[in-house]
Amino acid sequence: MKIIQILEFIYRWGLQHQLNKNDNIWKFKNKTLPLSSQIDCENGAQYKIEGVILRDRCSVRVRNGGILNIGNNVAFNNNCTLTCRGKITIGSDTNIGPNCAIFDHDHDYMSKNRMENYKIGSILIGKNVWIGANVTILKNSVIGDNCVIGAGSVVKGKYHSNTLVVGNPAVEKKVI
């Protein structure tokens, strides 16, 4: 048991050291990264993470040329996926429910090499946003501060601050 704890400590220390090189910042609020979660930041990726909680089986990928900015006190629940090829910004005090997916790009399905060609955009999620379970946020989306995104919604577009957003496609239901 002690050997496993030592190996986990070395793994996390090595990951933290690797992620903080080149003036990029990655701070974990829960002080540990679950072994079931994955962080993959390619060379040429830029990221500034002020304080994040990752639960089990989360996957965060910042690809070459991607810019990821996450504010303080942001929590990802179990089974979340975030892939950044363009630019993704998540404001402070945002909670992301389980099984959420955030992608700032689409595969270029008209290309002969669909797996290598992308249509890249951006995503801006404001401060103090609550994102329910099973939400998908697609490229070129802007979610204002203090929004609530209902479970199972598919978000693509611009949404005002202080609104309840629900559905597929997601629409503003009321001011909160």
C-alpha positions in Angstrom: 0.0 0.0 0.0 2.8 2.4 0.8 4.5 1.7 -2.5 1.3 2.6 -4.4 1.0 5.9 -2.5 4.6 6.7 -3.3 4.1 5.9 -7.0 0.9 8.0 -7.1 2.8 11.0 -5.5 5.6 10.7 -8.1 3.1 10.5 -10.9 1.2 13.6 -9.7 4.4 15.5 -9.0 5.8 14.7 -12.4 2.5 15.7 -14.1 2.3 19.0 -12.2 5.9 19.8 -13.1 5.3 18.9 -16.7 2.1 21.1 -16.9 3.7 24.1 -15.2 6.7 24.4 -17.6 6.9 27.2 -20.2 5.1 29.7 -18.0 1.9 27.9 -18.3 0.0 27.5 -15.0 -2.1 24.5 -13.8 -3.3 24.5 -10.2 -5.5 21.7 -8.8 -7.9 22.8 -6.0 -8.4 19.2 -4.8 -4.6 18.8 -4.6 -4.7 15.5 -6.4 -5.5 14.3 -9.9 -7.5 11.1 -10.0 -5.5 8.4 -11.7 -8.5 7.7 -13.9 -8.4 11.2 -15.3 -6.3 12.3 -18.2 -4.6 15.6 -19.0 -2.9 15.9 -22.4 -1.3 19.2 -23.3 0.7 19.1 -26.6 3.8 21.3 -27.3 2.6 24.6 -28.5 -0.5 24.6 -26.4 -1.2 27.5 -24.0 -3.1 27.1 -20.8 -3.7 29.0 -17.6 -5.6 27.2 -15.0 -6.1 29.1 -11.7 -7.8 26.4 -9.7 -9.7 23.3 -10.9 -11.2 20.2 -9.4 -11.3 17.2 -11.7 -13.3 14.2 -10.6 -12.9 10.6 -11.9 -12.6 9.8 -15.6 -12.2 13.4 -16.8 -10.3 14.0 -20.0 -8.7 17.4 -20.8 -6.9 17.9 -24.0 -5.2 21.0 -25.2 -3.9 20.5 -28.7 -1.0 22.4 -30.5 -2.2 25.9 -31.0 -5.0 25.6 -28.5 -5.5 28.2 -25.7 -7.3 27.1 -22.6 -8.0 29.5 -19.7 -9.9 28.3 -16.6 -10.6 30.6 -13.7 -10.5 29.8 -10.0 -12.8 27.3 -8.3 -14.0 25.5 -11.4 -15.2 21.9 -10.8 -15.6 19.1 -13.4 -17.7 16.2 -12.2 -17.1 12.6 -13.3 -16.7 11.6 -17.0 -16.2 15.1 -18.5 -14.4 15.7 -21.7 -12.8 19.0 -22.9 -10.8 19.2 -26.1 -9.3 22.6 -27.1 -7.9 23.2 -30.5 -8.8 26.9 -30.8 -9.7 28.8 -27.6 -11.8 27.9 -24.6 -12.3 30.2 -21.6 -14.2 29.1 -18.4 -14.9 31.7 -15.8 -14.4 31.3 -12.0 -16.8 29.5 -9.8 -18.3 27.4 -12.6 -19.6 23.9 -11.9 -19.7 21.3 -14.7 -22.0 18.3 -14.2 -21.1 14.7 -14.9 -20.8 13.4 -18.5 -20.4 16.9 -20.1 -18.5 17.4 -23.4 -16.9 20.7 -24.5 -15.4 20.9 -28.0 -14.3 24.1 -29.7 -14.0 22.4 -33.1 -15.7 20.1 -35.5 -14.2 17.5 -37.9 -14.3 18.8 -41.4 -16.5 16.0 -42.8 -16.1 17.2 -46.4 -12.3 16.6 -46.2 -10.8 13.4 -47.5 -8.9 13.2 -44.3 -11.7 13.8 -41.7 -9.6 12.8 -38.7 -6.9 15.4 -39.4 -8.9 18.4 -40.6 -10.9 20.6 -38.3 -13.2 23.6 -38.3 -11.9 25.5 -35.3 -13.8 28.1 -33.2 -13.9 29.2 -29.6 -16.0 28.9 -26.5 -16.5 31.4 -23.7 -18.2 30.3 -20.5 -18.8 33.1 -18.0 -18.4 33.2 -14.3 -20.6 31.4 -11.8 -22.2 29.2 -14.5 -23.9 25.9 -13.5 -23.8 23.3 -16.2 -26.1 20.3 -15.6 -25.4 16.7 -16.4 -24.9 15.4 -20.0 -24.5 18.8 -21.5 -22.7 19.3 -24.8 -21.1 22.7 -25.6 -20.1 23.1 -29.2 -17.8 25.6 -31.0 -18.6 29.3 -31.2 -20.7 29.3 -28.1 -20.8 32.1 -25.6 -22.5 31.6 -22.2 -22.9 34.7 -20.1 -22.2 35.0 -16.3 -24.6 33.4 -13.8 -26.4 31.1 -16.3 -27.8 27.7 -15.6 -27.6 25.2 -18.4 -30.2 22.4 -18.0 -29.3 18.8 -18.1 -29.0 17.2 -21.5 -28.8 20.5 -23.4 -26.8 20.9 -26.6 -25.4 24.4 -26.5 -24.4 26.3 -29.7 -24.7 30.0 -30.0 -24.8 33.0 -27.7 -26.7 33.2 -24.4 -27.2 36.2 -22.2 -26.1 36.4 -18.6 -28.5 35.4 -15.8 -30.6 33.1 -17.9 -31.9 29.5 -17.7 -30.8 27.7 -20.9 -32.3 24.3 -21.8 -33.0 21.9 -24.7 -31.7 20.5 -27.9 -30.9 22.9 -29.4 -30.5 25.0 -26.3 -32.7 28.1 -25.9 -33.1 30.7 -23.3 -36.2 29.9 -21.2 -36.2 32.7 -18.6 -34.2 35.3 -16.7 -33.0 34.1 -13.3 
